[in-house]
Amino acid sequence: MIASAFAAASFCGITVLLHIFSIIVAARRCRPKPVARLPDALPPVSIVRPVCGIDNFLEETLCTSFELAYPAYELIFCVASARDPAIAVVQGLIDTHPHVVARLLVGDDRVSHNPKLNNCVKGWRDSRHDWIAIADSNVLMPPDYIQRLLAAWQPDTGLVCSPPAGCRPEGFWAGLECAFLNGYQARAQYFADTLGIGFAQGKTMLWRRADLEAAGGIKALGAEIAEDAASTKVVRAAGRRVRLTDPPFGQPLGRRRFTEVWRRQTRWARLRRACFPLFFAPEILGGAVFPLMAAGYLAYAADVSVSAIVVPLALAWYGAETALVRAARWPLTPLYPLQALLRDLLLPALWIDAWVGTEFEWRGNQMSIATDAPVA
């Protein structure tokens, strides 16, 4: 009993310390801040934005591409199908912003089993500049978007990314998605990046053309089912680092259903398990569920009220996360602690699902991590 109680106490202590430390790191890096000063001679940048279907806020997120406070950049919008309804939105924005160099490319280059990557190939090949940012259509670009990307680039950098920061949620389930994206996933990514083991995030990726071409070109990102996982491995193989912007860029959510949140999280979990199994394995311990269970056992072993240990631990755990959300100015409502608790209760189920599930859907494309190929 003494040994098991000591183990439970040690587990609680270690997990709480890691949780608090990761929150301090994330709060420092994710809070709003002025852009670092950059040289007067800024390089021209190409921005490739793959578009597929009509997302919530699509016109607004794409419109921010035309409002960047940067002297020299081009926009390349990529659509795989000529029947995609997003074409009208993109073309309308191009027509109403004639002062911005922008064009729309339609077609599908099947260089991999990844539909998004295939959609981006033509944009990469058609880009005119040595610096190329690939950004999802649902990312909000602030006016200093390019400056923030370049400010994160250091001599040992091979790729600059930004995880999505969920914003403008509508309803309880969109708030749950914010709890996943912000207080859990963004926090973990910034913690890993600070430790020097950053992972690429496909929402925004800034490449120096020569670096990716030296690794085999954009086709090299088809080596994994997820292009960001392949990007991480390409950069590390070159002896360079993936770095994240400070702070992350926003992704407006709008209204979500629980099934949408669950499917998105299971897809990401399955991809992480397939591409980085050793890093994924400890994720089951990432939430508060097991520390709270250990605290309950410690109370039992010490013959004290469970609430005397479990409740203070829960308050400290979620109070610290709430402080992070407030510092980063992410969406925060009175329901957030409940949404964060529900998220943590779902994490073990997501972890198990990731080990047993192999198939998922991405924008109408049925895919499988078991074969790295689309499901027939």
Sine and cosine of phi, psi and omega as CSV:
sin_phi,cos_phi,sin_psi,cos_psi,sin_omega,cos_omega
0.00,0.00,-0.68,0.73,-0.03,-1.00
-0.90,0.44,-0.69,0.72,-0.01,-1.00
-0.90,0.44,-0.68,0.73,-0.01,-1.00
-0.93,0.36,-0.59,0.81,0.05,-1.00
-0.91,0.41,-0.64,0.77,0.04,-1.00
-0.90,0.44,-0.66,0.75,0.03,-1.00
-0.89,0.45,-0.67,0.74,0.02,-1.00
-0.90,0.45,-0.68,0.73,0.01,-1.00
-0.90,0.43,-0.65,0.76,0.01,-1.00
-0.91,0.42,-0.67,0.74,0.01,-1.00
-0.88,0.47,-0.71,0.70,0.03,-1.00
-0.86,0.50,-0.72,0.69,-0.04,-1.00
-0.88,0.47,-0.71,0.71,-0.03,-1.00
-0.91,0.41,-0.72,0.70,-0.03,-1.00
-0.91,0.40,-0.62,0.78,0.03,-1.00
-0.91,0.41,-0.67,0.74,0.01,-1.00
-0.89,0.46,-0.70,0.71,0.03,-1.00
-0.89,0.45,-0.65,0.76,0.02,-1.00
-0.88,0.48,-0.75,0.66,-0.03,-1.00
-0.90,0.43,-0.68,0.73,-0.01,-1.00
-0.90,0.44,-0.67,0.74,0.02,-1.00
-0.90,0.43,-0.55,0.84,0.03,-1.00
-0.93,0.36,-0.66,0.75,0.04,-1.00
-0.88,0.48,-0.71,0.71,0.02,-1.00
-0.88,0.48,-0.76,0.65,-0.04,-1.00
-0.91,0.42,-0.63,0.78,0.01,-1.00
-0.90,0.44,-0.63,0.78,0.01,-1.00
-0.92,0.40,-0.61,0.79,-0.11,-0.99
-1.00,-0.02,-0.41,0.91,-0.10,-1.00
-0.99,-0.15,-0.18,0.98,0.02,-1.00
-0.94,0.35,0.52,-0.85,0.01,-1.00
-0.85,0.52,0.63,-0.78,-0.02,-1.00
-0.44,-0.90,0.38,-0.93,0.05,-1.00
-0.93,0.36,0.42,-0.91,0.00,-1.00
-0.96,0.28,0.64,-0.77,0.06,-1.00
-0.90,0.43,0.51,-0.86,0.02,-1.00
-0.92,0.38,0.69,-0.73,0.00,-1.00
-0.88,-0.47,0.35,-0.94,0.05,-1.00
-0.85,0.52,0.44,-0.90,0.00,-1.00
-0.90,0.43,-0.59,0.81,-0.01,-1.00
-1.00,0.06,1.00,-0.03,-0.04,-1.00
-1.00,-0.02,0.66,-0.75,-0.03,-1.00
-0.96,0.27,0.54,-0.84,0.12,-0.99
-0.93,0.38,0.53,-0.85,-0.11,-0.99
-0.75,-0.66,0.66,-0.75,0.15,-0.99
-0.99,-0.16,0.69,-0.73,0.05,-1.00
-0.89,-0.46,0.89,-0.45,0.03,-1.00
-0.98,-0.19,0.85,-0.53,-0.01,-1.00
-0.86,-0.51,0.98,-0.21,0.10,-1.00
-0.95,0.31,0.69,-0.72,-0.03,-1.00
-0.80,-0.60,0.68,-0.73,0.03,-1.00
-0.50,-0.86,0.97,-0.25,0.02,-1.00
0.98,0.18,-0.01,-1.00,-0.06,-1.00
-0.97,-0.24,0.95,-0.30,0.09,-1.00
-1.00,0.05,0.25,-0.97,0.22,-0.98
-0.85,0.52,0.72,-0.69,0.07,-1.00
0.91,0.41,0.37,0.93,-0.10,-1.00
-0.84,0.55,-0.76,0.65,-0.03,-1.00
-0.87,0.49,-0.63,0.78,-0.01,-1.00
-0.92,0.39,-0.71,0.70,-0.03,-1.00
-0.91,0.41,-0.64,0.77,0.02,-1.00
-0.94,0.34,-0.54,0.84,0.00,-1.00
-0.89,0.46,-0.56,0.83,0.01,-1.00
-0.88,0.47,-0.36,0.93,0.05,-1.00
-0.89,0.45,-0.49,0.87,-0.07,-1.00
-1.00,0.02,-0.05,1.00,-0.12,-0.99
-0.91,-0.42,0.42,0.91,-0.04,-1.00
-0.98,0.19,0.68,-0.73,0.03,-1.00
-1.00,0.02,0.94,0.34,-0.05,-1.00
-0.64,-0.77,0.69,-0.73,-0.17,-0.99
-0.94,0.33,-0.50,0.86,-0.11,-0.99
-0.57,-0.82,0.97,-0.22,0.08,-1.00
-0.47,-0.88,0.38,-0.93,0.07,-1.00
-0.82,-0.58,0.48,-0.88,0.03,-1.00
-0.92,-0.38,0.73,-0.68,0.06,-1.00
-0.79,-0.61,0.94,-0.33,0.02,-1.00
-1.00,-0.07,0.73,-0.68,-0.07,-1.00
-0.88,-0.48,0.79,-0.62,0.05,-1.00
-0.77,-0.64,0.73,-0.69,-0.08,-1.00
-0.98,0.20,-0.61,0.80,-0.11,-0.99
-0.90,-0.44,0.69,-0.73,0.05,-1.00
-0.92,0.39,-0.23,0.97,0.01,-1.00
-1.00,-0.07,0.03,1.00,-0.05,-1.00
-0.92,0.40,0.80,-0.60,-0.01,-1.00
-0.91,0.41,-0.27,0.96,0.01,-1.00
-0.95,0.32,-0.30,0.96,-0.03,-1.00
-0.85,0.53,-0.67,0.74,-0.02,-1.00
-0.89,0.45,-0.62,0.79,0.02,-1.00
-0.91,0.42,-0.74,0.67,-0.03,-1.00
-0.89,0.45,-0.74,0.68,-0.04,-1.00
-0.90,0.44,-0.60,0.80,0.05,-1.00
-0.89,0.46,-0.65,0.76,0.03,-1.00
-0.92,0.38,-0.64,0.77,0.04,-1.00
-0.88,0.47,-0.67,0.74,-0.03,-1.00
-0.91,0.40,-0.56,0.83,-0.04,-1.00
-1.00,0.02,-0.03,1.00,0.06,-1.00
-0.77,-0.63,0.89,0.47,-0.07,-1.00
-0.91,0.41,-0.28,0.96,-0.02,-1.00
-0.98,0.20,-0.17,0.99,0.00,-1.00
-0.97,-0.22,0.72,-0.69,0.05,-1.00
-0.95,0.31,0.94,-0.35,-0.08,-1.00
-0.50,-0.86,0.54,-0.84,0.06,-1.00
-0.48,-0.88,0.36,-0.93,-0.01,-1.00
-0.91,-0.42,0.79,-0.61,0.04,-1.00
-0.92,-0.40,0.74,-0.68,-0.03,-1.00
-0.86,-0.50,0.74,-0.68,0.02,-1.00
0.56,-0.83,0.26,-0.96,-0.09,-1.00
-0.78,-0.63,0.92,-0.40,0.06,-1.00
-0.99,-0.14,0.96,-0.28,-0.10,-0.99
-1.00,0.08,0.99,0.11,0.02,-1.00
-0.99,-0.17,-0.11,0.99,-0.05,-1.00
-0.39,-0.92,-0.05,-1.00,0.09,-1.00
-1.00,-0.02,0.12,0.99,-0.04,-1.00
-0.98,-0.19,0.95,-0.31,-0.05,-1.00
-0.86,0.50,-0.61,0.79,0.00,-1.00
-0.91,0.42,-0.71,0.71,0.02,-1.00
-0.88,0.47,-0.70,0.72,0.03,-1.00
-0.84,0.54,-0.61,0.80,0.00,-1.00
-0.93,0.37,-0.49,0.87,-0.06,-1.00
-0.99,0.12,-0.34,0.94,-0.14,-0.99
-0.83,0.56,-0.74,0.67,-0.04,-1.00
-0.90,0.44,-0.56,0.83,0.03,-1.00
-0.93,0.36,-0.66,0.75,0.04,-1.00
-0.88,0.47,-0.72,0.70,-0.05,-1.00
-0.93,0.38,-0.52,0.86,-0.06,-1.00
-1.00,0.03,-0.16,0.99,-0.04,-1.00
-0.93,0.37,0.52,-0.85,-0.13,-0.99
-0.97,-0.24,-0.18,0.98,-0.16,-0.99
-0.92,-0.40,0.24,-0.97,-0.06,-1.00
-0.99,0.15,-0.34,0.94,0.06,-1.00
-0.95,-0.31,0.80,-0.60,-0.09,-1.00
-0.75,-0.66,0.84,-0.54,0.08,-1.00
-0.97,-0.25,0.77,-0.64,0.10,-0.99
-0.95,-0.30,0.87,-0.50,-0.12,-0.99
-0.73,-0.68,0.76,-0.65,0.03,-1.00
-0.88,0.48,0.42,-0.91,-0.06,-1.00
-0.94,0.35,-0.32,0.95,-0.03,-1.00
-0.99,-0.14,0.30,0.95,0.04,-1.00
-1.00,-0.07,0.75,-0.66,0.12,-0.99
-0.99,0.13,0.83,-0.55,0.01,-1.00
-0.99,-0.17,0.91,-0.42,0.11,-0.99
-0.94,0.35,0.29,-0.96,-0.01,-1.00
-0.82,0.57,-0.50,0.87,-0.01,-1.00
-0.99,-0.15,0.47,0.88,-0.05,-1.00
-0.81,0.59,-0.79,0.62,-0.05,-1.00
-0.93,0.36,-0.63,0.78,0.02,-1.00
-0.86,0.50,-0.64,0.77,0.00,-1.00
-0.92,0.39,-0.61,0.79,0.05,-1.00
-0.89,0.45,-0.75,0.67,-0.03,-1.00
-0.92,0.38,-0.54,0.84,0.00,-1.00
-0.91,0.42,-0.45,0.89,-0.01,-1.00
-0.99,0.14,-0.21,0.98,-0.06,-1.00
-0.98,0.21,0.78,-0.63,0.04,-1.00
-0.82,-0.57,0.18,-0.98,-0.07,-1.00
-0.82,0.57,-0.50,0.87,-0.03,-1.00
-0.99,-0.11,0.21,0.98,-0.09,-1.00
-1.00,0.09,0.63,-0.78,0.11,-0.99
-0.90,-0.44,-0.24,0.97,-0.05,-1.00
-0.23,-0.97,0.67,-0.74,0.10,-1.00
-0.90,-0.43,0.75,-0.67,-0.04,-1.00
-0.74,-0.67,0.09,-1.00,0.13,-0.99
-0.55,-0.83,0.82,-0.57,0.14,-0.99
-0.94,0.34,0.39,-0.92,0.04,-1.00
-0.97,0.22,0.70,-0.71,0.13,-0.99
-0.97,-0.24,0.93,-0.36,-0.03,-1.00
-0.88,0.47,0.72,-0.70,0.02,-1.00
-0.58,-0.81,0.26,-0.97,0.02,-1.00
0.78,0.63,0.78,0.62,0.06,-1.00
-0.97,0.26,0.51,-0.86,0.07,-1.00
-0.82,-0.58,0.91,-0.41,0.03,-1.00
1.00,-0.06,0.17,-0.99,-0.11,-0.99
-0.90,0.43,-0.67,0.74,-0.12,-0.99
-0.96,0.29,-0.53,0.85,0.12,-0.99
-0.92,0.39,-0.55,0.83,0.10,-0.99
-0.91,0.42,-0.59,0.81,0.09,-1.00
-0.89,0.45,-0.65,0.76,0.03,-1.00
-0.90,0.44,-0.59,0.81,0.09,-1.00
-0.88,0.48,-0.64,0.77,0.02,-1.00
-0.89,0.46,-0.61,0.79,0.08,-1.00
-0.93,0.38,-0.79,0.61,-0.12,-0.99
-0.92,0.39,-0.66,0.75,-0.19,-0.98
-1.00,-0.10,-0.94,0.34,-0.11,-0.99
-0.92,0.40,-0.33,0.94,-0.03,-1.00
-0.94,-0.35,-0.89,0.46,-0.14,-0.99
-0.96,0.27,-0.73,0.69,0.03,-1.00
-0.89,0.46,-0.65,0.76,0.04,-1.00
-0.85,0.52,-0.72,0.69,-0.01,-1.00
-0.90,0.43,-0.63,0.77,-0.03,-1.00
-0.93,0.37,-0.65,0.76,0.02,-1.00
-0.94,0.33,-0.54,0.84,0.07,-1.00
-0.90,0.43,-0.73,0.68,0.02,-1.00
-0.89,0.45,-0.66,0.75,0.00,-1.00
-0.89,0.46,-0.64,0.77,0.01,-1.00
-0.91,0.40,-0.51,0.86,0.05,-1.00
-0.98,0.18,-0.08,1.00,0.03,-1.00
1.00,-0.02,0.22,0.98,0.01,-1.00
-0.82,-0.57,0.78,0.63,-0.03,-1.00
-0.92,0.39,0.51,-0.86,0.02,-1.00
-0.91,-0.42,0.60,-0.80,0.04,-1.00
-0.93,0.38,0.50,-0.87,0.05,-1.00
-0.76,-0.65,0.84,-0.54,-0.15,-0.99
-0.94,0.33,-0.13,0.99,0.01,-1.00
-0.88,0.48,-0.66,0.75,0.08,-1.00
-0.59,-0.81,0.79,-0.62,0.05,-1.00
-0.66,-0.75,0.86,-0.51,0.07,-1.00
-0.98,-0.21,0.89,-0.46,0.02,-1.00
-0.94,-0.34,0.51,-0.86,0.31,-0.95
-1.00,-0.07,0.85,-0.53,-0.18,-0.98
-0.77,0.64,-0.71,0.70,-0.08,-1.00
-0.87,0.49,-0.55,0.84,-0.03,-1.00
-0.92,0.40,-0.72,0.69,-0.02,-1.00
-0.96,0.28,-0.59,0.81,0.03,-1.00
-0.89,0.45,-0.57,0.82,0.03,-1.00
-0.91,0.41,-0.39,0.92,0.00,-1.00
-1.00,-0.06,0.07,1.00,0.00,-1.00
0.90,-0.43,0.06,1.00,0.02,-1.00
0.99,0.12,-0.09,-1.00,-0.09,-1.00
-0.90,0.44,-0.40,0.92,0.06,-1.00
-0.87,0.49,-0.45,0.89,-0.02,-1.00
-0.89,0.46,-0.38,0.93,0.00,-1.00
-0.98,0.22,-0.06,1.00,0.08,-1.00
-1.00,0.01,0.07,1.00,0.01,-1.00
-0.94,0.35,-0.34,0.94,0.06,-1.00
-0.84,-0.54,0.36,-0.93,0.01,-1.00
-0.91,0.42,-0.43,0.90,0.05,-1.00
-0.92,-0.38,0.78,-0.62,-0.06,-1.00
-0.92,0.38,-0.47,0.88,0.01,-1.00
-0.96,0.28,-0.56,0.83,0.09,-1.00
-0.90,0.43,-0.69,0.72,0.06,-1.00
-0.88,0.47,-0.61,0.79,0.02,-1.00
-0.88,0.47,-0.70,0.72,0.03,-1.00
-0.84,0.54,-0.71,0.70,-0.05,-1.00
-0.94,0.33,-0.58,0.81,0.05,-1.00
-0.89,0.45,-0.71,0.70,-0.03,-1.00
-0.92,0.40,-0.70,0.72,0.00,-1.00
-0.92,0.39,-0.58,0.81,0.03,-1.00
-0.90,0.43,-0.45,0.89,0.02,-1.00
-1.00,0.07,0.03,1.00,0.00,-1.00
0.97,0.23,0.38,0.93,0.00,-1.00
-0.90,-0.43,0.04,-1.00,-0.08,-1.00
-0.88,-0.47,0.54,-0.84,0.22,-0.98
-1.00,0.04,0.74,-0.67,0.03,-1.00
-0.82,-0.57,0.43,-0.90,-0.01,-1.00
-0.94,-0.33,0.50,-0.86,0.08,-1.00
-0.96,0.30,0.43,-0.90,0.13,-0.99
-0.87,-0.49,0.89,-0.46,-0.15,0.99
-1.00,0.07,-0.03,-1.00,0.02,-1.00
-0.96,0.28,0.28,-0.96,0.04,-1.00
-1.00,-0.01,0.49,-0.87,-0.11,-0.99
-1.00,0.09,0.45,-0.89,0.14,-0.99
-0.77,-0.63,0.95,-0.31,0.01,-1.00
-0.94,0.34,0.71,-0.70,-0.13,-0.99
-0.99,-0.16,-0.66,0.75,-0.13,-0.99
0.95,0.33,-0.53,-0.85,-0.02,-1.00
-1.00,0.00,0.64,-0.77,0.01,-1.00
-0.76,-0.65,0.49,-0.87,0.18,-0.98
-0.98,-0.18,0.39,-0.92,0.00,-1.00
-0.85,0.52,-0.64,0.77,-0.03,-1.00
-0.89,0.45,-0.56,0.83,0.04,-1.00
-0.92,0.40,-0.69,0.72,0.01,-1.00
-0.90,0.44,-0.71,0.70,-0.04,-1.00
-0.89,0.46,-0.72,0.69,-0.02,-1.00
-0.90,0.44,-0.63,0.77,0.02,-1.00
-0.91,0.42,-0.67,0.74,-0.01,-1.00
-0.94,0.34,-0.61,0.79,0.05,-1.00
-0.92,0.39,-0.61,0.79,0.04,-1.00
-0.88,0.48,-0.76,0.65,-0.01,-1.00
-0.90,0.44,-0.64,0.77,0.00,-1.00
-0.90,0.43,-0.67,0.74,0.02,-1.00
-0.90,0.44,-0.62,0.79,0.03,-1.00
-0.92,0.38,-0.67,0.74,0.03,-1.00
-0.89,0.46,-0.67,0.75,0.00,-1.00
-0.90,0.44,-0.65,0.76,-0.03,-1.00
-0.94,0.34,-0.62,0.79,-0.12,-0.99
-1.00,-0.04,-0.53,0.85,-0.04,-1.00
-0.68,-0.73,0.91,0.41,-0.11,-0.99
-0.87,0.49,-0.59,0.80,-0.03,-1.00
-0.93,0.36,-0.57,0.82,0.04,-1.00
-0.98,0.20,-0.50,0.87,-0.02,-1.00
-0.96,0.27,-0.55,0.84,-0.11,-0.99
-0.78,0.62,-0.71,0.70,-0.02,-1.00
-0.97,0.23,-0.04,1.00,-0.05,-1.00
-0.87,0.49,-0.41,0.91,-0.01,-1.00
-0.88,0.47,-0.37,0.93,0.00,-1.00
-1.00,-0.06,0.11,0.99,-0.13,-0.99
-0.96,0.27,-0.39,0.92,-0.03,-1.00
-0.99,-0.11,-0.22,-0.97,-0.08,-1.00
-1.00,-0.02,-0.12,0.99,-0.14,-0.99
-0.86,0.50,-0.80,0.61,-0.08,-1.00
-0.96,0.30,-0.61,0.79,0.14,-0.99
-0.86,0.51,-0.63,0.78,0.02,-1.00
-0.94,0.35,-0.59,0.81,0.07,-1.00
-0.91,0.42,-0.66,0.75,0.04,-1.00
-0.90,0.43,-0.60,0.80,0.03,-1.00
-0.91,0.41,-0.63,0.78,0.06,-1.00
-0.89,0.45,-0.65,0.76,0.04,-1.00
-0.92,0.40,-0.61,0.79,0.02,-1.00
-0.89,0.46,-0.64,0.77,0.04,-1.00
-0.90,0.44,-0.65,0.76,0.04,-1.00
-0.89,0.46,-0.71,0.70,-0.03,-1.00
-0.91,0.42,-0.56,0.83,-0.02,-1.00
-1.00,0.05,-0.05,1.00,0.01,-1.00
0.85,0.52,0.71,0.70,0.08,-1.00
-0.82,-0.57,0.21,-0.98,0.01,-1.00
-0.88,0.48,0.70,-0.72,0.03,-1.00
-0.85,0.52,-0.65,0.76,-0.03,-1.00
-0.90,0.44,-0.38,0.93,-0.02,-1.00
-0.93,0.36,-0.39,0.92,-0.01,-1.00
-0.92,-0.40,-0.70,0.71,-0.09,-1.00
-0.92,0.39,-0.71,0.71,-0.05,-1.00
-0.90,0.44,-0.75,0.66,0.05,-1.00
-0.87,0.50,-0.62,0.79,0.03,-1.00
-0.90,0.43,-0.70,0.71,0.01,-1.00
-0.89,0.46,-0.66,0.76,0.02,-1.00
-0.90,0.44,-0.67,0.75,0.01,-1.00
-0.92,0.39,-0.67,0.75,-0.05,-1.00
-0.89,0.45,-0.82,0.58,-0.07,-1.00
-0.99,0.17,-0.40,0.92,0.11,-0.99
-0.91,0.41,-0.65,0.76,0.04,-1.00
-0.91,0.41,-0.66,0.75,0.01,-1.00
-0.91,0.41,-0.64,0.77,0.04,-1.00
-0.88,0.48,-0.62,0.78,0.04,-1.00
-0.89,0.45,-0.62,0.78,0.07,-1.00
-0.88,0.47,-0.74,0.67,-0.02,-1.00
-0.86,0.51,-0.65,0.76,0.01,-1.00
-0.92,0.39,-0.69,0.72,-0.02,-1.00
-0.90,0.44,-0.62,0.79,0.00,-1.00
-0.99,0.14,-0.13,0.99,-0.03,-1.00
0.88,0.48,0.61,0.79,0.13,-0.99
-0.99,0.10,0.26,-0.96,-0.02,-1.00
-0.84,0.54,0.77,-0.63,-0.04,-1.00
-0.65,-0.76,0.87,-0.49,0.05,-1.00
-0.82,-0.58,0.21,-0.98,0.05,-1.00
-0.86,0.51,-0.35,0.94,-0.01,-1.00
-1.00,0.10,-0.11,0.99,-0.10,-1.00
-0.85,0.52,-0.71,0.70,0.03,-1.00
-0.84,0.54,-0.60,0.80,0.05,-1.00
-0.92,0.39,-0.66,0.76,0.02,-1.00
-0.92,0.40,-0.62,0.79,0.04,-1.00
-0.92,0.40,-0.63,0.78,0.05,-1.00
-0.91,0.42,-0.69,0.72,0.04,-1.00
-0.88,0.47,-0.66,0.75,0.06,-1.00
-0.83,0.56,-0.72,0.69,-0.03,-1.00
-0.92,0.39,-0.54,0.84,0.07,-1.00
-0.93,0.37,-0.49,0.87,0.00,-1.00
-0.99,0.14,-0.36,0.93,-0.09,-1.00
-0.85,0.53,-0.72,0.70,0.04,-1.00
-0.87,0.49,-0.61,0.79,0.03,-1.00
-0.91,0.41,-0.64,0.77,0.05,-1.00
-0.90,0.43,-0.63,0.77,-0.01,-1.00
-0.90,0.44,-0.72,0.69,0.02,-1.00
-0.90,0.43,-0.70,0.72,0.01,-1.00
-0.85,0.53,-0.62,0.79,-0.03,-1.00
-0.90,0.43,-0.49,0.87,-0.01,-1.00
-0.99,0.12,-0.42,0.91,-0.06,-1.00
-0.97,-0.25,-0.39,0.92,-0.03,-1.00
-1.00,-0.05,0.52,-0.85,-0.01,-1.00
-0.78,-0.62,-0.38,0.92,-0.11,-0.99
-0.95,-0.30,0.46,-0.89,0.06,-1.00
-0.38,-0.93,0.20,-0.98,0.00,-1.00
-0.89,-0.47,0.72,-0.70,0.09,-1.00
-0.79,-0.61,0.94,-0.33,0.05,-1.00
0.76,0.66,0.75,0.66,0.06,-1.00
1.00,0.07,-0.08,1.00,0.02,-1.00
-0.99,-0.16,0.87,-0.49,0.07,-1.00
-0.99,0.15,0.82,-0.58,-0.08,-1.00
-0.74,-0.67,0.28,-0.96,-0.02,-1.00
-0.65,-0.76,0.72,-0.69,0.08,-1.00
-0.99,0.12,-0.20,0.98,-0.03,-1.00
-0.95,0.30,-0.59,0.81,-0.07,-1.00
-0.88,-0.47,-0.04,1.00,-0.10,-1.00
0.85,0.52,0.46,0.89,-0.05,-1.00
-0.68,-0.73,0.43,-0.90,0.06,-1.00
-0.87,0.49,0.54,-0.84,0.05,-1.00
-0.99,0.16,0.72,-0.69,-0.02,-1.00
-0.92,0.39,0.00,0.00,0.00,0.00
